[in-house]
Amino acid sequence: MKTEFSLISSINRKINSGMILSDLLASIMDVTKELLRAEGSSLLLCDPETKDLVFNVVVGEKGDIIQGQRVPRGQGIAGTVAETGKAVMVNDVQNDPRFFKGIDMKADFMTRNILCLPMIVMDELVGVLEIVNSKERDSFDDIDLQKGQYIADQAALAITNRRLYDNLQKRIDELSALFTISQAVAQSTDDDSILPHIIQSLAQSMEVEKASIIIYDEESAQLRIEASYGLPEFLGRGYAIDPDNSIIGHVFHTGKHLIATDIEKEEMRHVLARDKDYKTSSFISIPIIYKNNIIGVISLTDKKNREKFDSFDLRVLTTASSQIAETYQGVRNRKFSEMQKRLSRELEIASEIQKKILPKIPERFREHRLAAYNRPAKEVGGDFYDLYKCDENKYAVLVADISGKGIPAAIFMGSARNIIRAEMNVDAMPSRLLKNINRLIYRESEFGMFVTLFYALVDSHNNIMTYGSAGHEDQLLIRSRTGEMVKLNAKGSALGIVENQDFEEKVIMFEPGDFLVMVTDGVIECLGGRDLDVEKGGRILADLAVRYSNEGPEALISHLKNDLDNTSVERDFRDDFTIFAIQF
């Protein structure tokens, strides 16, 4: 009797000892087997999803074989106890129709007698306790049944309490891991250090030796390591992962998490297994998802306690992946915003530089009144105008349009302008000048860029204008005496398309008061309205030139500038806007 009391006291001590659940249950089963002097004892726990009974802890010679086997609810003696919630004692098992012989056959074991007791807490079935084959007697008795039920009740309470404790502890661990990640984010001094801090904190809080964050690089269409912990140096940031022959690639493409308890059984080798041996055969890999898009993968391997990854690890890592996705996207957004601000500032500087490149046009050259205006479609553009003083009586003017818009056109504009200015010192006559600069621009041109240009050499003493065109629009000369509109054009293709070509040169006489209007196609398109109707734009430009021919260049340009600032002209015009006007 003292021995039995000692064993029951031992059960109570173990229940209150705080040991982990698996060790606690195995210890209770050992004591149960000794207390009831039985060959074996088993704990079958209820599967909450299927309601089947699963052999969880088995003490006896055939324990390893039986463990993990399932007994459907309502079948066999254990299944019947689970269904009815009532204890059963059977001393002639082999002749009992309820007995499920499949387990005995699998384990090569003979069950003679059995105590089968329900484990119930708050009307909820926890499982079933089985005690088999009394050693010293041919059968169990009612005292054995009472002892067994006491143990079953205590085991049910122990399991329930321990599960509650474990769930609470896991929740604490989960919150602790997430807090650690948030601290890592807060303590990072710059964006580049955030993900390395996160993966280090995650690895330490989950007690793993190796961890990595892999992000999909859209530009290279590759999966690359963004941050890692405990990996070899060659597997550092930027290392490309094979998307077709790796677990990482599999998880990324399928969008499904993977918990592997045995790498060899997965039929895929983890990419980080190259050049090393894992200390354990378990890893976990889950997708990183941002707004329903898979942007990468988190992978953990080698738990320090050498245990397998489980559903708790999955829950923690899934929650952590959401934080990582938000953090990574936040970093990207900040970098993009900073890049946009930097680019905007650089464009502002480039715009100011370009404005200073365009020459300041004097209001008069002898008796001629001059004015010019340029407004790029973007921050910088490809249109330009220029004026060259040849001598006291002669000057040259031009308007030019570089193909394209924005920075490439602006860069090419600077190169073309320098070539033209240099060649002006060699020969300022239109046909020879255009031929020379075409050859040089052709050699400088890249990506198919070209220049259209109208050039005029003005002799203010003799009232003669000599001009040429390189694929440019017709320009207008308004006769002050008659009001006639003369279209100025000459044969010649755009500069930079064909290396060797000739350009037509024309001469025209002008009289005092005549009005010359030179523009790029952006002016005509802009005046054409939302549909960029060039015929309409050409008519409007001609009408304006006639209207302001007596008031002079400044009045015409002032009118056009006002139109650009209000709704009478398309605000967001699509091409650079350049005009140069002269009243002789």
C-alpha positions in Angstrom: 0.0 0.0 0.0 2.9 2.3 0.8 4.4 1.6 -2.6 1.1 2.5 -4.4 0.8 5.7 -2.4 4.4 6.6 -3.3 3.7 6.0 -7.0 0.5 8.1 -6.9 2.4 10.9 -5.1 5.1 10.6 -7.8 2.4 11.1 -10.5 1.2 14.3 -8.7 4.8 15.6 -8.4 5.4 15.0 -12.1 2.2 16.7 -13.1 3.2 19.8 -11.0 6.9 19.7 -12.0 6.6 21.9 -15.1 8.5 19.5 -17.4 7.6 19.7 -21.1 4.5 17.8 -22.1 6.1 14.9 -24.0 8.4 14.1 -21.1 5.6 14.5 -18.6 3.3 12.1 -20.4 6.0 9.5 -20.9 6.9 9.7 -17.2 3.2 9.3 -16.2 2.9 6.2 -18.5 6.0 4.7 -16.8 4.5 5.2 -13.4 1.1 3.9 -14.5 2.6 0.7 -15.9 4.4 0.1 -12.6 1.4 1.1 -10.4 -1.0 -1.3 -12.1 1.7 -4.0 -12.7 1.0 -4.1 -16.4 3.0 -5.0 -19.5 2.3 -1.7 -21.2 0.4 1.5 -21.2 -0.6 4.0 -23.9 -2.0 7.5 -24.2 -4.2 8.1 -27.3 -4.9 11.8 -27.8 -7.9 13.1 -29.7 -7.1 14.7 -33.0 -9.1 18.0 -32.9 -9.7 18.0 -36.7 -10.6 14.3 -37.4 -11.6 13.3 -33.9 -9.6 10.1 -34.4 -7.4 8.7 -31.6 -3.7 8.8 -32.1 -1.2 6.7 -30.1 0.9 9.6 -28.6 2.9 7.9 -25.8 3.4 4.1 -25.7 5.3 2.4 -22.9 6.2 -1.2 -23.6 8.3 -3.4 -25.9 6.3 -2.5 -29.1 6.0 1.2 -28.4 8.0 2.4 -31.4 5.8 0.4 -33.7 2.5 1.5 -32.3 3.3 5.2 -31.8 1.5 7.4 -34.3 -1.0 4.8 -35.3 -4.7 6.0 -35.6 -7.9 4.5 -34.2 -11.0 5.9 -35.8 -13.6 7.2 -33.3 -16.3 4.6 -32.6 -14.1 1.7 -33.7 -12.4 -0.8 -31.3 -12.5 -0.6 -27.6 -10.6 2.7 -27.4 -12.8 4.2 -30.1 -15.9 3.1 -28.2 -14.7 4.7 -25.0 -14.0 7.9 -26.9 -17.5 7.8 -28.3 -19.3 7.0 -25.1 -17.1 8.7 -22.5 -17.3 5.6 -20.3 -14.5 3.4 -18.9 -14.2 -0.2 -20.0 -12.5 -3.2 -18.4 -12.2 -6.3 -20.6 -10.4 -9.4 -19.3 -11.0 -11.5 -22.3 -10.1 -9.2 -25.1 -9.6 -11.7 -27.9 -13.3 -12.7 -27.7 -14.6 -9.2 -27.4 -16.2 -8.1 -30.7 -15.2 -4.5 -30.1 -11.5 -5.3 -30.0 -9.6 -3.8 -32.9 -7.0 -6.5 -33.8 -5.1 -4.4 -36.4 -2.8 -2.8 -33.8 -1.8 -6.2 -32.3 -1.1 -7.6 -35.8 1.0 -4.6 -36.7 3.0 -4.8 -33.5 3.1 -8.7 -33.4 1.6 -8.5 -29.9 -1.1 -10.4 -28.0 -3.5 -8.3 -25.8 -5.1 -10.5 -23.1 -6.8 -7.9 -20.9 -7.2 -4.1 -21.0 -8.3 -1.1 -19.0 -9.5 1.6 -21.3 -10.4 4.9 -19.6 -11.6 8.2 -21.0 -9.6 11.5 -20.3 -12.2 14.2 -20.1 -11.9 17.8 -18.9 -15.0 20.2 -18.9 -17.0 17.7 -20.9 -14.3 17.7 -23.6 -12.5 14.5 -24.6 -8.8 14.9 -24.3 -8.0 11.3 -25.2 -8.0 7.7 -23.9 -5.7 5.9 -21.5 -5.0 2.2 -22.2 -3.4 -0.2 -19.7 -2.8 -3.7 -21.1 -2.0 -7.1 -19.8 -1.8 -7.5 -16.0 1.5 -9.2 -15.1 0.8 -10.9 -11.8 -2.9 -11.8 -12.3 -5.0 -13.2 -15.1 -7.3 -10.1 -15.0 -7.7 -6.6 -13.9 -10.2 -5.8 -11.1 -12.4 -2.8 -10.0 -9.6 -1.4 -7.8 -7.3 -1.4 -10.9 -10.1 0.4 -12.8 -10.4 3.1 -10.1 -6.6 3.6 -10.0 -6.5 3.8 -13.8 -9.4 6.3 -13.9 -7.6 8.5 -11.3 -4.5 8.5 -13.4 -6.6 9.2 -16.6 -8.2 12.2 -14.8 -4.9 13.6 -13.6 -3.3 13.0 -17.0 -6.3 14.8 -18.7 -5.8 17.8 -16.4 -2.1 17.8 -16.9 -2.4 17.7 -20.7 -5.0 20.5 -20.7 -3.1 22.7 -18.3 0.2 22.1 -20.1 -1.4 22.9 -23.5 -2.8 26.1 -22.1 0.6 27.0 -20.6 2.5 26.0 -23.8 0.0 28.0 -26.0 0.5 31.0 -23.7 4.3 30.6 -23.7 4.3 30.3 -27.5 2.2 33.5 -27.8 4.7 35.2 -25.5 7.6 33.9 -27.6 5.8 35.0 -30.7 5.2 38.5 -29.4 8.8 38.6 -28.1 10.1 37.7 -31.5 8.0 40.3 -33.2 9.0 42.9 -30.6 12.6 42.0 -31.2 12.1 42.6 -35.0 10.4 46.0 -34.3 13.3 47.0 -32.1 15.7 46.0 -34.8 13.8 48.3 -37.2 13.8 51.1 -34.7 17.5 50.8 -33.9 18.7 50.6 -37.5 20.6 53.8 -38.3 20.0 53.6 -42.1 17.8 51.8 -44.6 20.6 49.5 -45.8 21.0 48.0 -42.2 17.3 47.3 -41.5 17.0 43.9 -43.1 20.3 42.6 -41.7 19.2 43.7 -38.3 15.9 42.0 -38.7 17.3 38.7 -39.9 19.8 38.7 -37.1 17.2 39.4 -34.5 14.8 36.8 -36.0 17.5 34.2 -36.0 18.4 34.9 -32.4 14.9 35.0 -31.1 14.0 31.8 -32.8 17.3 30.2 -31.9 18.5 29.1 -35.3 22.0 29.1 -36.6 21.2 30.2 -40.2 18.7 32.5 -41.7 18.2 34.5 -44.9 15.9 36.9 -46.6 15.8 36.5 -50.3 14.1 39.2 -52.5 13.1 39.0 -56.1 15.1 41.6 -58.2 12.7 42.8 -60.9 15.5 44.3 -63.0 17.6 41.2 -63.3 14.6 38.8 -62.9 16.5 36.9 -60.2 16.1 35.9 -56.6 18.9 37.4 -54.6 20.0 37.2 -50.9 19.2 40.6 -49.4 20.2 39.8 -45.8 21.6 36.7 -44.1 22.7 35.4 -40.7 25.3 32.6 -40.1 25.8 31.8 -43.8 29.2 31.4 -45.5 30.7 34.7 -46.7 30.3 33.8 -50.4 26.5 33.6 -49.8 26.4 37.3 -49.0 24.1 40.1 -50.1 23.4 40.0 -53.9 24.1 36.2 -54.2 21.8 34.9 -57.0 19.6 31.9 -56.2 18.7 29.3 -58.9 15.0 29.8 -59.2 14.4 26.4 -60.9 16.5 24.0 -58.8 16.1 25.2 -55.3 13.6 25.1 -52.4 13.7 29.0 -52.4 12.6 29.1 -56.0 9.9 26.4 -55.4 8.4 28.5 -52.5 8.6 31.7 -54.5 6.9 30.3 -57.6 4.2 28.3 -55.7 3.6 30.9 -53.0 3.3 28.0 -50.5 5.3 27.6 -47.3 7.5 24.5 -46.8 8.5 22.9 -43.5 10.9 20.1 -44.2 11.7 17.6 -41.5 14.0 15.7 -43.8 15.8 17.4 -46.7 16.5 14.1 -48.5 12.8 13.2 -48.4 11.8 16.5 -50.0 13.3 15.4 -53.3 14.8 18.9 -53.6 18.0 20.1 -52.1 18.0 23.4 -50.2 20.0 25.9 -52.2 22.1 26.8 -49.1 23.1 23.1 -48.7 25.8 23.7 -51.4 29.3 23.4 -50.0 28.2 22.5 -46.5 26.5 19.8 -44.4 23.4 20.7 -42.3 23.6 19.9 -38.6 19.9 19.0 -38.7 17.6 17.7 -41.4 14.9 20.3 -40.9 14.3 23.8 -42.3 11.4 26.2 -42.9 10.9 28.4 -45.9 7.9 30.8 -46.4 7.0 33.4 -49.1 7.2 37.1 -48.3 4.0 38.7 -49.6 3.2 42.4 -50.1 -0.3 43.4 -51.3 -0.9 39.9 -52.7 2.4 39.9 -54.6 5.2 37.5 -53.7 8.3 39.6 -53.4 10.7 37.1 -51.8 11.3 34.2 -49.3 12.4 33.8 -45.7 14.4 30.7 -44.9 15.6 29.3 -41.5 17.7 26.3 -40.9 19.5 24.5 -38.1 17.7 25.0 -34.8 20.2 25.3 -31.9 18.3 22.7 -29.9 18.3 20.3 -32.9 14.5 20.0 -32.8 12.3 20.1 -35.9 10.5 23.2 -37.1 6.7 23.1 -36.3 3.5 25.0 -36.7 4.5 27.5 -34.0 7.6 28.4 -36.0 5.4 28.7 -39.1 3.0 31.1 -37.3 5.8 33.3 -35.9 7.6 33.4 -39.3 4.4 34.2 -41.2 3.7 37.1 -38.9 7.3 38.2 -39.2 7.2 38.0 -43.0 4.4 40.6 -43.0 6.5 43.0 -41.0 9.5 42.3 -43.3 7.4 42.9 -46.4 6.1 46.2 -45.0 9.6 47.2 -43.9 11.2 46.3 -47.2 8.6 48.1 -49.2 9.0 51.1 -46.9 12.7 51.1 -47.5 12.1 50.9 -51.3 9.6 53.7 -51.2 11.9 56.0 -49.2 14.8 55.2 -51.6 12.6 55.9 -54.6 11.4 59.1 -53.0 14.9 60.2 -52.3 16.0 59.3 -55.8 13.1 61.3 -57.2 14.0 64.3 -55.1 17.7 64.0 -56.1 16.8 63.6 -59.7 14.3 66.6 -59.5 17.1 68.7 -58.0 19.5 67.6 -60.7 17.0 68.4 -63.4 16.5 71.8 -61.9 20.2 72.4 -62.0 20.4 71.1 -65.5 17.5 73.4 -66.5 19.3 76.4 -65.1 22.5 75.5 -66.8 20.7 75.0 -70.1 19.0 78.4 -69.8 22.4 80.0 -69.3 23.7 78.2 -72.4 21.1 79.9 -74.5 22.5 83.3 -75.5 21.1 86.6 -74.2 19.6 88.2 -77.3 20.2 91.9 -77.6 17.1 94.1 -78.2 18.7 95.6 -81.3 21.3 94.9 -83.8 21.8 98.3 -85.6 18.3 99.1 -86.8 16.9 95.6 -86.3 14.8 94.6 -83.3 15.2 91.0 -82.0 13.6 88.8 -79.4 13.7 85.0 -78.6 11.9 82.7 -76.2 12.4 79.0 -75.3 10.3 76.8 -73.1 11.2 73.0 -72.8 8.4 70.4 -72.6 10.2 68.9 -69.7 12.7 70.3 -67.2 15.3 70.3 -70.0 14.8 70.1 -73.7 16.4 69.8 -77.2 15.3 73.0 -78.8 17.7 75.9 -79.0 18.3 79.2 -80.7 21.5 81.2 -81.3 22.9 84.5 -82.6 26.4 85.1 -83.9 27.9 88.5 -84.7 30.0 88.1 -87.8 31.1 91.7 -88.2 29.7 95.2 -87.7 27.0 94.7 -90.4 26.4 91.0 -90.4 25.0 88.5 -88.0 23.7 84.9 -88.1 20.6 83.5 -86.4 19.2 80.0 -86.2 16.5 77.9 -84.5 17.1 74.1 -84.1 15.2 71.1 -82.8 16.9 68.0 -81.5 15.0 64.7 -82.0 13.4 63.6 -78.7 13.0 65.4 -75.5 14.4 65.5 -72.0 17.9 64.8 -70.9 19.2 62.8 -74.0 18.0 65.7 -76.2 19.5 68.3 -73.9 22.9 66.5 -73.9 22.9 66.2 -77.7 21.8 69.8 -78.0 24.9 71.0 -76.2 27.1 68.9 -78.4 25.4 70.2 -81.6 25.6 73.8 -80.5 29.3 73.6 -79.8 29.9 72.1 -83.3 27.9 74.8 -85.0 29.7 77.6 -83.1 33.1 76.1 -83.9 32.3 75.8 -87.6 30.9 79.3 -87.8 34.5 80.6 -87.4 35.5 78.5 -90.5 32.7 79.4 -92.9 29.4 81.1 -92.1 27.8 80.7 -95.5 24.7 78.5 -95.1 25.3 75.7 -97.7 29.0 75.1 -96.6 28.3 75.5 -92.9 25.4 73.0 -93.0 27.4 70.5 -95.0 30.4 70.7 -92.5 28.3 70.5 -89.4 26.2 67.7 -90.8 29.3 65.5 -91.2 30.5 66.2 -87.7 27.0 65.8 -86.1 26.7 62.5 -87.9 29.8 61.2 -86.3 28.6 62.4 -82.9 25.1 61.1 -83.2 24.1 58.0 -81.2 20.8 56.1 -81.0 19.6 57.6 -84.2 19.4 61.2 -82.9 19.3 64.0 -85.4 18.8 67.8 -85.7 16.5 69.9 -87.8 17.6 73.5 -88.2 16.9 76.8 -90.0 19.9 79.1 -90.4 20.0 82.7 -91.8 22.9 85.0 -92.4 21.7 88.6 -92.3 23.5 91.6 -94.0 22.0 94.6 -92.3 23.9 97.1 -94.5 22.7 95.7 -97.9 19.3 94.3 -96.6 20.1 90.8 -97.8 19.4 87.5 -96.0 21.0 84.3 -97.1 19.5 81.1 -95.6 19.4 77.3 -95.6 17.4 74.6 -93.9 18.2 71.1 -92.6 14.8 69.4 -92.7 13.2 72.2 -90.7 9.7 73.7 -91.0 9.0 76.6 -93.3 9.6 79.9 -91.7 7.7 83.2 -92.2 8.6 86.6 -93.5 5.9 89.2 -93.4 6.3 92.1 -95.8 5.5 95.3 -94.0 4.6 97.3 -97.2 2.1 94.7 -98.7 1.3 92.4 -95.8 2.4 89.4 -97.9 3.5 86.2 -96.1 6.5 84.6 -97.6 7.4 81.0 -96.6 11.1 80.5 -96.4 12.3 77.0 -97.2 15.4 75.3 -98.8 16.3 71.7 -99.7 18.2 69.7 -97.1 17.7 66.8 -94.8 18.0 66.8 -91.0 21.6 66.9 -89.7 23.1 63.6 -88.5 21.2 61.1 -90.7 23.4 60.8 -93.8 27.1 61.7 -93.5 27.6 63.4 -96.8 24.9 65.6 -98.3 24.5 69.0 -99.9 22.2 71.8 -98.7 20.5 74.4 -100.8 21.3 78.1 -100.2 18.8 80.8 -101.0 18.9 84.6 -100.9 16.1 87.1 -100.3 16.0 90.9 -100.0 14.1 92.5 -97.1 12.9 96.0 -96.5 12.7 98.1 -93.3 9.7 96.9 -91.2 9.7 93.4 -92.6 9.0 90.8 -89.9 10.9 87.4 -89.7 9.4 84.7 -87.5 11.5 81.5 -86.9 10.0 78.7 -84.8 10.3 75.0 -84.0 7.5 72.5 -84.6 6.5 72.7 -80.9 5.1 76.2 -81.5 2.9 75.1 -84.3 1.7 72.0 -82.5 1.0 74.0 -79.4 -1.1 76.6 -81.3 -2.9 73.6 -82.9 -4.6 72.8 -79.6 -5.2 69.5 -77.9 -5.3 67.6 -81.2 -1.9 69.1 -82.2 -3.4 70.2 -85.5 -0.4 71.6 -87.4 -2.5 73.2 -90.2 -4.5 75.1 -87.6 -1.4 76.0 -85.7 0.3 77.3 -88.8 -2.7 79.5 -89.6 -2.8 80.9 -86.1 0.9 81.6 -86.2 0.6 83.4 -89.5 -2.3 85.5 -88.2 -0.4 86.4 -85.1 2.7 87.3 -87.1 0.7 89.7 -89.2 -1.1 91.2 -86.2 2.1 91.9 -84.3 4.3 92.8 -87.3 4.0 96.5 -86.5 4.4 96.1 -82.8 7.6 94.1 -83.0 9.1 90.8 -81.7 8.6 91.5 -78.0 4.9 92.0 -78.4 4.4 88.7 -80.3 6.5 86.7 -77.9 4.7 88.3 -74.9 1.4 87.2 -76.3 2.6 83.6 -76.8 4.0 83.4 -73.3 0.7 84.5 -71.9 -1.1 81.9 -73.9 1.2 79.2 -72.5 0.3 80.3 -69.0 -3.5 80.0 -69.4 -6.1 77.6 -70.8 -6.2 79.2 -74.3 -3.3 76.9 -75.2 -2.7 73.3 -74.2 -0.9 73.6 -70.8 0.9 70.3 -70.9 2.3 70.7 -74.3 4.2 67.7 -75.7 7.2 69.3 -77.4 9.7 72.0 -76.8 8.6 75.6 -77.7 11.1 77.9 -79.3 10.6 81.2 -81.3 13.0 83.8 -82.6 11.6 86.9 -84.2 13.3 89.9 -86.0 11.8 93.1 -87.3 14.2 94.6 -89.9 
